[in-house]
Amino acid sequence: MSAGVVARRSGRHRTRGRVRVPERVAPGATGPRLAGLDLARGLAVLSMLVAHLAPVGGVLDVSEYLTAPLFALVIGAGTGLALARPGVEAGRFLLDSLLRGLLLVALGVLLQATYDQVDVVLPYLGVLVVVLGPLALALRRLPLLVVGVAAGLAVVGPLVTERARDALGPGSGTVVRDLVLWLAAGPSYRLVSFLPMALGGLVLALVLPHLARWRTAAPVSAVLLAAATVVHALGVASPDGAAAYSGTTAEVVAATFLAAAVVVASCAVVDLFAGRSRPNAVLAPVLAVGRLALTAYTVQVLLLALVAVFRSGERDDSWLVLALTAVVVVGACWLLDRTWGTGPLEILVRLARVPEDWRSGAGLRDAVGSLSAARRRRGPPPPPRSTPPEG
């Protein structure tokens, strides 16, 4: 990749900015961004704040059904769009997914240790990214099979969760126990529930380019919302129910339809505001949060941990805490987006990507060849030629 630098703002080039970001970590460095997905991701962060901090339920309980499924579905849609780009190399894509997933797991574990009043979703999403990579690569040209696998997982998932919880039992935290929780037995989140949602995002990615106009996207969103409502109502009337975080088949399917409706509606809103004279005044803050979602999530947890110190560990369900957190999170993301064009955690994620000139196995072959030649010379091996410069 070029070692030059470009200045970017909100995923686009800018000519007058205070910060110049290296190209390999700049927003949009891995391809064009879809504003509708950024808006949906920003809405997921705002929904998360309501789910974590609102002191009452009622209509706000929708956030409990929407937040995590929307994150999972957007991950699936983003993966599908990434695979649709020309020249995708399988080995590099899989290694990128592995590195990004492990980074999310590590960050999530640290944040959970910092603040325990919320169940941090990042480790579960990290495991999802790792598992989704090879699955998406294998199924990307088979949309009907993707739908079938997603439906099968939605049916089998609750059984797997039940068996995993029975096998796990009570006990102190260990690496194996945490892995079982992330995969199947988590009380709020689990891979077996997220995977059908992410696969739904893979399928949605195939039609998103055809939903660029709000007149097309709006009725599709309405149909998806109606489907979510019907499935949820049927689930509530069934013995298994459809409670938020339960992982029942009805909850997973309804949440997938609901999240898809929000993504399609976000695309419609972006197109609708594109013709206005000043759309940024309305959408810019939420778009900034969506572009910097990982930074937003981290700022939220760190701020709540700080607030808990001043409130002597009192529960965080409070309108005051919700308002303060929303202002700080949205304000920080908006400011970073305007000045840096990205966030510190987003830079870290992009630094973890494999360089474009990497070729699967080349580094290992060069290293082995160098070592063999050095042994014949009885001297120290030279550094592998394929090692990319950090710049």
VOPAGU-2260 file (C-alpha; in pm, 1 decimal, decimal comma):
REM VOPAGU-2260
SITE   aa  ch    i         X         Y         Z
SITE  MET   A    0       0,0       0,0       0,0
SITE  SER   A    1     112,1     353,5     -58,4
SITE  ALA   A    2     297,3     506,5     231,2
SITE  GLY   A    3     155,5     849,7     158,4
SITE  VAL   A    4     -96,9    1031,0     370,4
SITE  VAL   A    5    -440,8    1161,1     286,4
SITE  ALA   A    6    -669,8    1385,8     485,0
SITE  ARG   A    7   -1018,2    1246,7     529,9
SITE  ARG   A    8   -1330,4    1372,9     695,2
SITE  SER   A    9   -1629,7    1152,8     762,8
SITE  GLY   A   10   -1490,4     889,7     529,1
SITE  ARG   A   11   -1424,7    1138,8     247,7
SITE  HIS   A   12   -1123,3    1341,7     133,6
SITE  ARG   A   13   -1096,8    1687,7     277,4
SITE  THR   A   14    -867,2    1974,8     182,9
SITE  ARG   A   15    -873,8    2181,6     500,5
SITE  GLY   A   16    -833,2    1973,1     814,0
SITE  ARG   A   17    -632,5    1989,4    1132,0
SITE  VAL   A   18    -522,3    1626,8    1126,4
SITE  ARG   A   19    -371,0    1427,4     841,7
SITE  VAL   A   20    -430,8    1055,6     885,9
SITE  PRO   A   21    -207,2     786,7     727,2
SITE  GLU   A   22    -386,0     623,4     434,8
SITE  ARG   A   23    -388,9     269,0     580,0
SITE  VAL   A   24    -578,9     387,5     889,8
SITE  ALA   A   25    -793,6     661,6     736,9
SITE  PRO   A   26   -1172,7     618,1     714,4
SITE  GLY   A   27   -1267,3     468,8     384,0
SITE  ALA   A   28    -918,8     324,5     333,7
SITE  THR   A   29   -1066,2     -21,0     285,4
SITE  GLY   A   30   -1333,7      92,7      41,8
SITE  PRO   A   31   -1627,9     332,4       9,3
SITE  ARG   A   32   -1858,4     367,2     307,5
SITE  LEU   A   33   -2233,8     321,6     289,3
SITE  ALA   A   34   -2395,1     610,4     474,9
SITE  GLY   A   35   -2708,1     407,4     546,7
SITE  LEU   A   36   -2502,1     151,2     741,3
SITE  ASP   A   37   -2325,3     430,1     931,0
SITE  LEU   A   38   -2661,4     578,5    1026,0
SITE  ALA   A   39   -2793,6     237,4    1135,9
SITE  ARG   A   40   -2480,2     178,6    1344,0
SITE  GLY   A   41   -2522,6     520,6    1504,2
SITE  LEU   A   42   -2884,6     439,4    1588,0
SITE  ALA   A   43   -2764,5     112,0    1742,7
SITE  VAL   A   44   -2533,4     307,1    1974,7
SITE  LEU   A   45   -2813,9     545,2    2076,5
SITE  SER   A   46   -3048,2     251,1    2129,9
SITE  MET   A   47   -2777,8      92,0    2344,6
SITE  LEU   A   48   -2765,1     399,8    2567,8
SITE  VAL   A   49   -3141,8     383,5    2616,7
SITE  ALA   A   50   -3131,0       8,8    2686,8
SITE  HIS   A   51   -2852,3      50,5    2942,3
SITE  LEU   A   52   -2963,5     366,6    3119,2
SITE  ALA   A   53   -3335,6     443,7    3076,9
SITE  PRO   A   54   -3508,2     415,6    3417,5
SITE  VAL   A   55   -3846,1     316,6    3270,8
SITE  GLY   A   56   -3965,3      69,1    3009,6
SITE  GLY   A   57   -4276,3      98,4    2799,6
SITE  VAL   A   58   -4204,2     199,3    2442,7
SITE  LEU   A   59   -3834,0     230,1    2531,2
SITE  ASP   A   60   -3824,0    -148,1    2573,8
SITE  VAL   A   61   -3792,9    -165,6    2195,1
SITE  SER   A   62   -3425,9     -79,9    2249,2
SITE  GLU   A   63   -3382,7    -410,0    2435,8
SITE  TYR   A   64   -3494,9    -600,4    2125,3
SITE  LEU   A   65   -3307,1    -383,0    1875,6
SITE  THR   A   66   -2959,3    -290,3    1998,8
SITE  ALA   A   67   -2751,8    -609,9    1989,1
SITE  PRO   A   68   -2934,5    -757,4    1685,2
SITE  LEU   A   69   -2871,3    -434,3    1494,5
SITE  PHE   A   70   -2499,4    -451,6    1573,5
SITE  ALA   A   71   -2488,3    -816,2    1461,7
SITE  LEU   A   72   -2685,0    -755,8    1141,7
SITE  VAL   A   73   -2471,9    -453,9    1046,7
SITE  ILE   A   74   -2159,3    -667,5    1095,2
SITE  GLY   A   75   -2307,4    -922,4     855,5
SITE  ALA   A   76   -2406,9    -657,2     602,0
SITE  GLY   A   77   -2064,7    -492,9     621,3
SITE  THR   A   78   -1899,2    -830,7     568,4
SITE  GLY   A   79   -2116,6    -897,4     264,1
SITE  LEU   A   80   -2036,3    -559,0     111,8
SITE  ALA   A   81   -1664,4    -611,3     176,7
SITE  LEU   A   82   -1671,9    -947,1       0,0
SITE  ALA   A   83   -1854,5    -791,2    -295,7
SITE  ARG   A   84   -1558,5    -565,3    -371,4
SITE  PRO   A   85   -1334,5    -677,7    -657,3
SITE  GLY   A   86   -1000,9    -837,1    -582,3
SITE  VAL   A   87   -1082,2    -973,3    -235,0
SITE  GLU   A   88    -811,7   -1219,8    -131,3
SITE  ALA   A   89    -943,8   -1504,5      81,9
SITE  GLY   A   90    -638,4   -1543,1     303,6
SITE  ARG   A   91    -611,0   -1172,6     376,4
SITE  PHE   A   92    -984,4   -1143,6     440,5
SITE  LEU   A   93    -980,7   -1433,1     688,8
SITE  LEU   A   94    -676,4   -1300,5     872,3
SITE  ASP   A   95    -832,0    -954,2     889,7
SITE  SER   A   96   -1147,3   -1105,7    1039,0
SITE  LEU   A   97    -944,9   -1301,3    1294,2
SITE  LEU   A   98    -740,1   -1000,3    1403,6
SITE  ARG   A   99   -1043,2    -772,1    1424,6
SITE  GLY   A  100   -1243,3   -1028,9    1619,3
SITE  LEU   A  101    -965,2   -1093,4    1869,4
SITE  LEU   A  102    -924,0    -719,8    1917,6
SITE  LEU   A  103   -1294,3    -684,5    1999,2
SITE  VAL   A  104   -1274,6    -975,0    2244,0
SITE  ALA   A  105    -971,4    -827,6    2422,6
SITE  LEU   A  106   -1124,1    -479,9    2441,8
SITE  GLY   A  107   -1455,4    -621,5    2563,0
SITE  VAL   A  108   -1288,8    -821,4    2841,6
SITE  LEU   A  109   -1105,4    -510,1    2960,3
SITE  LEU   A  110   -1422,2    -298,0    2954,8
SITE  GLN   A  111   -1620,9    -565,2    3139,4
SITE  ALA   A  112   -1354,9    -571,2    3411,2
SITE  THR   A  113   -1374,9    -191,6    3430,3
SITE  TYR   A  114   -1752,6    -170,0    3470,9
SITE  ASP   A  115   -1989,9    -453,5    3558,6
SITE  GLN   A  116   -2332,5    -286,8    3559,0
SITE  VAL   A  117   -2370,9    -359,5    3187,3
SITE  ASP   A  118   -2313,1    -685,7    3004,8
SITE  VAL   A  119   -2047,3    -577,1    2752,6
SITE  VAL   A  120   -2136,8    -712,0    2409,1
SITE  LEU   A  121   -1796,0    -669,4    2243,9
SITE  PRO   A  122   -1654,6   -1017,5    2325,6
SITE  TYR   A  123   -1962,3   -1179,9    2174,9
SITE  LEU   A  124   -1937,5    -962,6    1864,3
SITE  GLY   A  125   -1566,2   -1042,7    1841,8
SITE  VAL   A  126   -1637,3   -1415,0    1839,0
SITE  LEU   A  127   -1906,7   -1347,2    1577,7
SITE  VAL   A  128   -1655,5   -1167,4    1352,2
SITE  VAL   A  129   -1409,2   -1457,5    1378,5
SITE  VAL   A  130   -1670,3   -1723,2    1298,7
SITE  LEU   A  131   -1855,5   -1523,3    1034,6
SITE  GLY   A  132   -1543,6   -1464,6     822,7
SITE  PRO   A  133   -1493,3   -1818,3     685,6
SITE  LEU   A  134   -1868,5   -1885,1     678,8
SITE  ALA   A  135   -1936,1   -1574,4     471,7
SITE  LEU   A  136   -1647,8   -1654,3     240,7
SITE  ALA   A  137   -1785,8   -2002,6     175,7
SITE  LEU   A  138   -2149,5   -1894,6     129,2
SITE  ARG   A  139   -2119,0   -1552,2     -33,5
SITE  ARG   A  140   -2241,1   -1675,1    -375,5
SITE  LEU   A  141   -2519,6   -1892,8    -233,0
SITE  PRO   A  142   -2783,9   -1657,5     -88,0
SITE  LEU   A  143   -3055,5   -1922,6     -67,9
SITE  LEU   A  144   -2821,2   -2147,2     129,4
SITE  VAL   A  145   -2739,1   -1854,5     358,8
SITE  VAL   A  146   -3109,9   -1810,5     430,0
SITE  GLY   A  147   -3144,1   -2182,8     497,4
SITE  VAL   A  148   -2846,1   -2190,4     733,4
SITE  ALA   A  149   -2973,9   -1883,2     917,0
SITE  ALA   A  150   -3319,8   -2039,0     957,8
SITE  GLY   A  151   -3169,4   -2366,1    1078,3
SITE  LEU   A  152   -2951,5   -2187,8    1333,6
SITE  ALA   A  153   -3251,0   -1989,1    1457,6
SITE  VAL   A  154   -3432,5   -2317,8    1525,7
SITE  VAL   A  155   -3137,3   -2514,0    1666,0
SITE  GLY   A  156   -2982,6   -2226,4    1859,8
SITE  PRO   A  157   -3221,2   -2235,8    2160,2
SITE  LEU   A  158   -3157,7   -2610,0    2201,7
SITE  VAL   A  159   -2781,8   -2555,6    2192,2
SITE  THR   A  160   -2811,5   -2278,9    2451,1
SITE  GLU   A  161   -3017,5   -2498,6    2681,8
SITE  ARG   A  162   -2769,4   -2786,2    2659,8
SITE  ALA   A  163   -2470,9   -2555,3    2706,7
SITE  ARG   A  164   -2620,3   -2399,2    3019,4
SITE  ASP   A  165   -2694,7   -2741,7    3164,8
SITE  ALA   A  166   -2339,4   -2856,2    3098,1
SITE  LEU   A  167   -2181,0   -2536,9    3226,6
SITE  GLY   A  168   -2344,1   -2518,2    3566,3
SITE  PRO   A  169   -2233,6   -2275,4    3839,1
SITE  GLY   A  170   -1866,6   -2199,1    3885,4
SITE  SER   A  171   -1598,9   -1933,4    3883,4
SITE  GLY   A  172   -1484,6   -1765,7    3566,5
SITE  THR   A  173   -1225,8   -1940,8    3350,8
SITE  VAL   A  174   -1116,8   -1903,9    2990,5
SITE  VAL   A  175   -1312,8   -2215,6    2890,1
SITE  ARG   A  176   -1620,1   -2100,1    3079,1
SITE  ASP   A  177   -1604,8   -1756,5    2915,7
SITE  LEU   A  178   -1573,0   -1918,2    2574,2
SITE  VAL   A  179   -1880,0   -2135,1    2636,8
SITE  LEU   A  180   -2071,0   -1825,7    2749,4
SITE  TRP   A  181   -1969,0   -1634,4    2438,7
SITE  LEU   A  182   -2058,6   -1923,7    2211,0
SITE  ALA   A  183   -2387,7   -2050,1    2350,1
SITE  ALA   A  184   -2464,8   -2001,6    2719,6
SITE  GLY   A  185   -2449,8   -1625,1    2771,4
SITE  PRO   A  186   -2735,7   -1483,3    2979,1
SITE  SER   A  187   -2790,7   -1185,1    2746,3
SITE  TYR   A  188   -2580,0   -1247,6    2435,4
SITE  ARG   A  189   -2439,0   -1554,0    2260,2
SITE  LEU   A  190   -2294,3   -1648,9    1921,2
SITE  VAL   A  191   -2571,8   -1896,7    1837,3
SITE  SER   A  192   -2823,0   -1609,5    1856,4
SITE  PHE   A  193   -2605,8   -1353,1    1675,9
SITE  LEU   A  194   -2502,5   -1576,1    1385,6
SITE  PRO   A  195   -2849,1   -1599,6    1221,7
SITE  MET   A  196   -2878,1   -1221,1    1251,4
SITE  ALA   A  197   -2538,1   -1168,2    1089,0
SITE  LEU   A  198   -2626,3   -1411,7     810,5
SITE  GLY   A  199   -2942,6   -1209,2     758,2
SITE  GLY   A  200   -2712,3    -909,8     714,3
SITE  LEU   A  201   -2516,3   -1101,7     450,5
SITE  VAL   A  202   -2834,9   -1152,2     249,7
SITE  LEU   A  203   -2939,3    -790,5     305,7
SITE  ALA   A  204   -2605,3    -673,3     163,4
SITE  LEU   A  205   -2706,4    -821,7    -173,2
SITE  VAL   A  206   -3011,0    -594,2    -201,5
SITE  LEU   A  207   -2885,4    -278,1     -29,7
SITE  PRO   A  208   -2735,8    -136,7    -352,3
SITE  HIS   A  209   -3087,4    -158,4    -501,7
SITE  LEU   A  210   -3240,6      32,7    -208,9
SITE  ALA   A  211   -3054,6     357,6    -258,3
SITE  ARG   A  212   -3374,9     554,4    -327,4
SITE  TRP   A  213   -3610,9     625,3     -41,8
SITE  ARG   A  214   -3918,7     550,1    -251,1
SITE  THR   A  215   -3793,8     193,4    -288,3
SITE  ALA   A  216   -3642,2     153,7      57,9
SITE  ALA   A  217   -3936,6     287,8     258,2
SITE  PRO   A  218   -4193,9      21,1     160,0
SITE  VAL   A  219   -3934,0    -256,9     201,0
SITE  SER   A  220   -3861,7    -129,3     551,0
SITE  ALA   A  221   -4233,6    -124,9     628,5
SITE  VAL   A  222   -4273,1    -486,9     514,2
SITE  LEU   A  223   -3978,2    -596,8     729,6
SITE  LEU   A  224   -4120,1    -412,0    1030,0
SITE  ALA   A  225   -4459,1    -577,1     978,8
SITE  ALA   A  226   -4290,5    -917,1     957,9
SITE  ALA   A  227   -4102,7    -850,3    1282,8
SITE  THR   A  228   -4428,3    -753,0    1455,0
SITE  VAL   A  229   -4610,9   -1065,6    1338,3
SITE  VAL   A  230   -4327,7   -1302,5    1434,8
SITE  HIS   A  231   -4293,3   -1137,9    1775,0
SITE  ALA   A  232   -4667,4   -1165,4    1841,1
SITE  LEU   A  233   -4664,5   -1533,5    1745,1
SITE  GLY   A  234   -4363,6   -1587,9    1969,5
SITE  VAL   A  235   -4528,1   -1420,5    2267,9
SITE  ALA   A  236   -4826,2   -1652,3    2226,4
SITE  SER   A  237   -4601,9   -1962,1    2209,7
SITE  PRO   A  238   -4471,1   -2158,9    2511,0
SITE  ASP   A  239   -4112,6   -2044,2    2447,5
SITE  GLY   A  240   -4201,7   -1676,5    2429,3
SITE  ALA   A  241   -4009,3   -1401,0    2255,9
SITE  ALA   A  242   -3855,3   -1201,9    2540,0
SITE  ALA   A  243   -3557,5    -980,5    2469,5
SITE  TYR   A  244   -3220,2   -1158,8    2506,2
SITE  SER   A  245   -3396,5   -1494,9    2544,9
SITE  GLY   A  246   -3255,0   -1640,0    2223,5
SITE  THR   A  247   -3577,2   -1820,8    2135,9
SITE  THR   A  248   -3647,8   -1880,2    1769,3
SITE  ALA   A  249   -3920,8   -1616,0    1762,1
SITE  GLU   A  250   -3699,7   -1358,4    1934,3
SITE  VAL   A  251   -3407,9   -1419,1    1695,7
SITE  VAL   A  252   -3622,7   -1407,9    1380,7
SITE  ALA   A  253   -3824,9   -1104,4    1492,0
SITE  ALA   A  254   -3509,5    -918,5    1598,5
SITE  THR   A  255   -3347,3    -994,0    1262,0
SITE  PHE   A  256   -3646,5    -853,2    1073,0
SITE  LEU   A  257   -3656,2    -549,1    1304,1
SITE  ALA   A  258   -3284,7    -477,6    1260,6
SITE  ALA   A  259   -3313,3    -519,5     883,1
SITE  ALA   A  260   -3606,3    -275,6     881,5
SITE  VAL   A  261   -3393,8     -17,9    1063,9
SITE  VAL   A  262   -3101,9     -59,9     820,4
SITE  VAL   A  263   -3327,0     -20,7     515,3
SITE  ALA   A  264   -3505,6     274,7     677,1
SITE  SER   A  265   -3165,1     432,7     745,8
SITE  CYS   A  266   -3081,7     407,7     376,5
SITE  ALA   A  267   -3415,3     572,2     297,3
SITE  VAL   A  268   -3350,2     856,5     542,1
SITE  VAL   A  269   -3002,6     920,4     402,1
SITE  ASP   A  270   -3144,4     945,3      50,4
SITE  LEU   A  271   -3434,2    1161,7     165,6
SITE  PHE   A  272   -3204,1    1411,3     337,5
SITE  ALA   A  273   -2953,0    1409,6      51,8
SITE  GLY   A  274   -3172,4    1650,2    -142,6
SITE  ARG   A  275   -3205,8    1897,7     143,4
SITE  SER   A  276   -2998,3    2212,3     164,8
SITE  ARG   A  277   -2854,5    2136,8     511,1
SITE  PRO   A  278   -2885,4    1765,4     590,0
SITE  ASN   A  279   -2570,5    1759,7     804,2
SITE  ALA   A  280   -2730,7    1958,4    1083,8
SITE  VAL   A  281   -2972,1    1669,8    1141,4
SITE  LEU   A  282   -2780,5    1356,8    1046,1
SITE  ALA   A  283   -2416,1    1450,3    1105,8
SITE  PRO   A  284   -2405,8    1372,5    1480,0
SITE  VAL   A  285   -2565,2    1028,0    1439,2
SITE  LEU   A  286   -2351,8     950,5    1133,0
SITE  ALA   A  287   -2041,9    1046,0    1331,7
SITE  VAL   A  288   -2142,8     808,4    1610,4
SITE  GLY   A  289   -2195,7     533,8    1352,6
SITE  ARG   A  290   -1856,2     587,5    1194,5
SITE  LEU   A  291   -1692,0     585,8    1538,6
SITE  ALA   A  292   -1912,3     319,0    1698,0
SITE  LEU   A  293   -1628,1     134,9    1873,7
SITE  THR   A  294   -1494,9     457,2    2022,6
SITE  ALA   A  295   -1851,3     550,6    2122,3
SITE  TYR   A  296   -1901,2     217,5    2299,6
SITE  THR   A  297   -1570,6     252,5    2485,3
SITE  VAL   A  298   -1637,8     613,2    2588,6
SITE  GLN   A  299   -1977,3     505,6    2720,8
SITE  VAL   A  300   -1837,1     230,2    2945,0
SITE  LEU   A  301   -1546,7     441,6    3073,6
SITE  LEU   A  302   -1777,0     734,0    3149,0
SITE  LEU   A  303   -2024,5     511,1    3334,9
SITE  ALA   A  304   -1738,0     366,4    3539,2
SITE  LEU   A  305   -1630,4     719,4    3630,5
SITE  VAL   A  306   -1985,5     826,6    3715,2
SITE  ALA   A  307   -2026,4     517,2    3936,4
SITE  VAL   A  308   -1728,9     629,2    4144,8
SITE  PHE   A  309   -1894,4     964,4    4219,8
SITE  ARG   A  310   -2231,6     798,3    4281,9
SITE  SER   A  311   -2085,1     535,3    4519,0
SITE  GLY   A  312   -2177,7     245,6    4291,8
SITE  GLU   A  313   -2545,9     342,0    4271,9
SITE  ARG   A  314   -2738,4     189,3    3980,0
SITE  ASP   A  315   -2691,9     379,1    3654,7
SITE  ASP   A  316   -3059,6     367,5    3546,4
SITE  SER   A  317   -3123,5     740,6    3560,1
SITE  TRP   A  318   -3243,8    1011,5    3323,3
SITE  LEU   A  319   -2957,0    1233,0    3436,5
SITE  VAL   A  320   -2695,1     965,7    3365,7
SITE  LEU   A  321   -2860,3     886,1    3031,1
SITE  ALA   A  322   -2859,7    1252,9    2926,3
SITE  LEU   A  323   -2499,4    1305,4    3040,1
SITE  THR   A  324   -2375,3     992,2    2865,6
SITE  ALA   A  325   -2559,3    1071,9    2542,8
SITE  VAL   A  326   -2417,4    1425,0    2532,7
SITE  VAL   A  327   -2060,9    1308,5    2602,5
SITE  VAL   A  328   -2069,9    1013,8    2359,6
SITE  VAL   A  329   -2234,0    1199,2    2071,3
SITE  GLY   A  330   -2028,9    1514,1    2134,3
SITE  ALA   A  331   -1698,5    1325,8    2148,5
SITE  CYS   A  332   -1771,9    1133,5    1828,8
SITE  TRP   A  333   -1889,3    1443,3    1644,5
SITE  LEU   A  334   -1578,3    1637,5    1750,6
SITE  LEU   A  335   -1339,6    1353,7    1660,9
SITE  ASP   A  336   -1512,2    1305,6    1325,2
SITE  ARG   A  337   -1475,2    1674,0    1240,4
SITE  THR   A  338   -1113,3    1708,0    1354,2
SITE  TRP   A  339    -957,3    1365,6    1295,4
SITE  GLY   A  340   -1206,3    1210,5    1056,7
SITE  THR   A  341   -1190,9     895,0    1268,4
SITE  GLY   A  342   -1156,2     774,5    1628,3
SITE  PRO   A  343    -868,1     621,5    1826,9
SITE  LEU   A  344   -1027,7     276,5    1844,4
SITE  GLU   A  345   -1107,1     283,0    1472,2
SITE  ILE   A  346    -740,7     363,0    1401,9
SITE  LEU   A  347    -641,9      65,2    1616,8
SITE  VAL   A  348    -875,5    -164,8    1423,3
SITE  ARG   A  349    -738,3     -47,2    1089,0
SITE  LEU   A  350    -380,8     -87,9    1207,8
SITE  ALA   A  351    -466,0    -452,2    1278,3
SITE  ARG   A  352    -550,5    -508,6     909,9
SITE  VAL   A  353    -316,2    -701,5     684,5
SITE  PRO   A  354    -138,2    -475,7     429,4
SITE  GLU   A  355    -265,7    -491,0      70,4
SITE  ASP   A  356      63,2    -625,8     -66,9
SITE  TRP   A  357      47,5    -926,7     167,2
SITE  ARG   A  358      16,5   -1263,1      -4,7
SITE  SER   A  359     -99,4   -1573,8     175,8
SITE  GLY   A  360     199,1   -1787,4     277,2
SITE  ALA   A  361     459,8   -1557,5     122,8
SITE  GLY   A  362     600,1   -1448,3     456,2
SITE  LEU   A  363     631,0   -1805,6     580,9
SITE  ARG   A  364     795,9   -1924,9     257,6
SITE  ASP   A  365    1045,3   -1637,8     259,7
SITE  ALA   A  366    1123,9   -1693,0     625,8
SITE  VAL   A  367    1178,1   -2067,9     576,3
SITE  GLY   A  368    1392,5   -2006,1     269,3
SITE  SER   A  369    1603,0   -1748,6     450,7
SITE  LEU   A  370    1649,5   -1978,4     747,4
SITE  SER   A  371    1756,4   -2270,5     524,6
SITE  ALA   A  372    2008,3   -2056,1     338,3
SITE  ALA   A  373    2143,7   -1921,0     664,9
SITE  ARG   A  374    2193,1   -2269,7     802,4
SITE  ARG   A  375    2390,6   -2361,5     490,7
SITE  ARG   A  376    2605,1   -2051,3     544,5
SITE  ARG   A  377    2620,2   -2116,5     922,1
SITE  GLY   A  378    2530,6   -1754,3     974,8
SITE  PRO   A  379    2229,6   -1559,2    1112,3
SITE  PRO   A  380    1923,2   -1542,6     884,3
SITE  PRO   A  381    1833,8   -1210,4     722,7
SITE  PRO   A  382    1493,9   -1057,0     804,0
SITE  PRO   A  383    1207,3   -1181,3     580,9
SITE  ARG   A  384    1158,6    -958,5     277,2
SITE  SER   A  385     783,2    -976,4     308,6
SITE  THR   A  386     768,7    -801,0     644,8
SITE  PRO   A  387     562,8    -485,0     575,7
SITE  PRO   A  388     676,3    -144,2     705,6
SITE  GLU   A  389     464,7      -5,7     985,7
SITE  GLY   A  390     431,4     327,9     808,8
